Amino acid sequence: MDNEAILEIAEKNAWMTDVDRLVNLYWALSQVLVFEVEGDIVELGCHAGGTSVFLQMIIDHFDPLRQLHVYDSFQGLPEPGPPWPDPDSPPARTAGSSCRRRSRRRPP
Ligand SMILES: C[S@@+](CC[C@H](N)C(=O)[O-])C[C@H]1O[C@@H](n2cnc3c(N)ncnc32)[C@H](O)[C@@H]1O
């Protein structure tokens, strides 16, 4: 699969996707297929199928027997939920925060 194919699909489906998203999808799906992760492939929210065509091209290239299933509610996108993380809640502790070295005061 060459860069021209990615650029062509990005151009045809420009109102739904872009080159960066397609490249991410390419790497994610190709790795699943190359490393023989078992199972069918599912696209949730396929709309008119612009990205579905791209997913099928990747499947055809790496593992043509793999099944692609596409679904859509055709209800559009839901209203956005509340902002996350909640700006009023205290900052979450991360693994890195407990490892942070405490600064030592220099002796006077
Ligand atoms: C931005 S469009 C998808 C574009 C498509 N993936 C493409 O690249 O051409 C989002 C789609 O997700 C669908 N959708 C949103 N919520 C959904 C849900 N809970 N279940 C199924 N489809 C959903 C919408 O109906 C809409 O068609």
PDBQT file of the ligand as one rigid body, heavy atoms in Angstrom, charges set to zero:
ROOT
HETATM    1  C1  LIG A 201     -17.542  11.541  12.263  1.00  0.00    +0.000 C 
HETATM    2  S1  LIG A 201     -18.714  10.350  11.698  1.00  0.00    +0.000 S 
HETATM    3  C2  LIG A 201     -17.741   8.950  11.251  1.00  0.00    +0.000 C 
HETATM    4  C3  LIG A 201     -16.915   9.111  10.027  1.00  0.00    +0.000 C 
HETATM    5  C4  LIG A 201     -16.342   7.825   9.484  1.00  0.00    +0.000 C 
HETATM    6  N1  LIG A 201     -15.705   7.001  10.513  1.00  0.00    +0.000 N 
HETATM    7  C5  LIG A 201     -15.330   8.188   8.400  1.00  0.00    +0.000 C 
HETATM    8  O1  LIG A 201     -14.138   8.248   8.716  1.00  0.00    +0.000 OA
HETATM    9  O2  LIG A 201     -15.761   8.433   7.268  1.00  0.00    +0.000 OA
HETATM   10  C6  LIG A 201     -19.334   9.697  13.245  1.00  0.00    +0.000 C 
HETATM   11  C7  LIG A 201     -20.407   8.657  13.054  1.00  0.00    +0.000 C 
HETATM   12  O3  LIG A 201     -20.569   7.976  14.297  1.00  0.00    +0.000 OA
HETATM   13  C8  LIG A 201     -21.920   7.607  14.417  1.00  0.00    +0.000 C 
HETATM   14  N2  LIG A 201     -22.183   7.338  15.831  1.00  0.00    +0.000 N 
HETATM   15  C9  LIG A 201     -22.106   8.168  16.882  1.00  0.00    +0.000 A 
HETATM   16  N3  LIG A 201     -22.400   7.544  18.035  1.00  0.00    +0.000 NA
HETATM   17  C10 LIG A 201     -22.636   6.247  17.702  1.00  0.00    +0.000 A 
HETATM   18  C11 LIG A 201     -23.004   5.090  18.457  1.00  0.00    +0.000 A 
HETATM   19  N4  LIG A 201     -23.162   5.150  19.795  1.00  0.00    +0.000 N 
HETATM   20  N5  LIG A 201     -23.156   3.926  17.809  1.00  0.00    +0.000 NA
HETATM   21  C12 LIG A 201     -22.981   3.864  16.458  1.00  0.00    +0.000 A 
HETATM   22  N6  LIG A 201     -22.649   4.913  15.694  1.00  0.00    +0.000 NA
HETATM   23  C13 LIG A 201     -22.497   6.099  16.305  1.00  0.00    +0.000 A 
HETATM   24  C14 LIG A 201     -22.670   8.786  13.838  1.00  0.00    +0.000 C 
HETATM   25  O4  LIG A 201     -23.957   8.437  13.390  1.00  0.00    +0.000 OA
HETATM   26  C15 LIG A 201     -21.745   9.222  12.684  1.00  0.00    +0.000 C 
HETATM   27  O5  LIG A 201     -22.161   8.667  11.444  1.00  0.00    +0.000 OA
ENDROOT
TORSDOF 0
